[in-house]
């Protein structure tokens, strides 16, 4: 058995990924690429796919983009988080409590499908 484990370990493949630092256009490009992939291949309605994509790009900062793209990024971020905070009712520790739904979900909850489509287009263009 020990010999089989040693043989198995010697045949394992090691994957090395280049680390991309934040505040770098390569980092933003990578995160946007994953977001676009989720928009294109995800399951669910457009607002659900948009929420999945947002999770990938929410970490991005204005400084991750070249100056000519920063306003477009700020507009996308604003459009996805501008809604008034909504609260969900949950039972926690035997008590009914109101918990914040989060800015993204508060915004998406009342967003029209056409606006969601425009935001998706803007993410793809960026």
C-alpha positions, -999 to +999 in steps of 0.1 A: +000+000+000+028+024+009+044+018-024+012+026-043+008+058-024+043+068-033+037+060-069+005+079-069+021+110-053+049+110-078+024+112-107+003+140-093+001+172-114+010+205-098-009+236-111+008+269-106-012+301-111+003+335-115-009+357-088-023+390-101-022+419-077-052+442-072-048+478-086-038+462-119-057+461-152-048+424-155-066+418-122-097+437-134-096+419-167-095+385-150-124+393-126-145+408-155-138+377-176-152+355-149-182+378-145-189+377-183-186+339-182-212+337-154-235+360-173-232+340-205-233+304-190-252+308-157-285+294-150-315+314-139-330+347-149-309+377-159-310+393-124-298+360-108-269+358-133-262+395-127-260+388-089-235+359-096-214+381-118-214+410-093-199+387-067-169+384-089-164+421-096-175+436-063-140+435-050-127+457-079-118+493-071-118+523-093-080+522-093-080+488-109-091+504-142-073+528-165-085+564-162-106+562-193-127+533-179-132+544-144-164+564-150-179+534-167-170+511-138-184+536-113-217+537-132-220+499-132-212+497-095-237+525-088-264+509-109-261+476-090-260+491-055-281+523-056-313+508-043-327+517-009-318+490+017-345+464+020-350+441+050-360+404+051-379+389+080-361+359+095-365+338+126-332+338+145-328+323+180-365+318+182-373+355+175-385+373+144-359+398+133-354+420+103-321+416+086-307+437+058-309+421+024-278+439+012-274+467-014-272+444-044-303+424-036-322+454-025-314+470-059-321+439-080-354+432-062-371+462-079-349+465-111-367+461-144-354+434-167-345+460-194-322+478-170-306+446-159-299+438-196-283+473-201-260+467-171-250+433-185-242+449-218-221+475-199-202+448-180-194+430-213-183+462-230-160+471-201 
